[in-house]
Amino acid sequence: MPVLEAVSVTLEVPRLEEGIKFYTDAGLKPTARSQSVAYAARDRPSDAIVLLGGAPRKRLHHITLRADRLEEIAGRTPSAGGTVVEGSAGGIEENALWVRDPNGMLIHLVEIPKGAPLATAPAFEINGPGRLVRKGRSAMQASSTYPPIRPLRLGHILLFSPDVTRSVSFVVDALGMGLADRAQDVIAFLLRSQGQRSSCGGLRQVPEYRVPSR
């Protein structure tokens, strides 16, 4: 399957300061640039969120997906109702395959190495009928004993679409993703080859991150 996983979401915002505070408070580590700021999740060195300042309102600029066989995706894009964008989009200094879906959403497809597997963490243990895994201790420890929470990596992206059926057809036919489930033309869930889920439905852009359990 050409699309392998979600990499990042790039947002245009009026004021970088507000975005910086929000994502820093959420545990992401910022890297300031001239007109933007980027945030990397804990277990992946590449950007997970990029904020571009100076926009009249907050809006999605593009999403970035790790993929392979980019020439095949480029060849299928026009027949699926999308367009191939030449060069880097919006002055962002990255060169890969840029496409727009039939609704105009910009998608950046990159060939980059797969991220390292998530480190194994102790499982959260809870007692149940006939299964006592904890004796004489609480399932939750004092909050002071836990390290600060930091998102591990981008989990999935929930996107607003004016036409869910059209969006699903594009990501399946052009990007090679698989349809996992749908609720008529209200919301649909798309799978990548690694089993991650991406949603196209009647909600605005919401990135979701994997975080360590406590």
HUMO-V913110 format. One line per field, one symbol per residue. ss: DSSP state (h for helix, s for strand, l for the rest). A space follows every 10 residues. Layout:
ss->???
This chain:
ss->llssssssss sslllhhhhh hhhhhlllss sslllsssss llllllssss ssllllllss sssssssllh hhhhhhhhhh llssslllll llllllssss lllllsssss llllllllll lllllllsll slllllllll llhhhlllll ssssssssss lllhhhhhhh hhhllllsss ssslllssss slllllssss sllllsssss slll
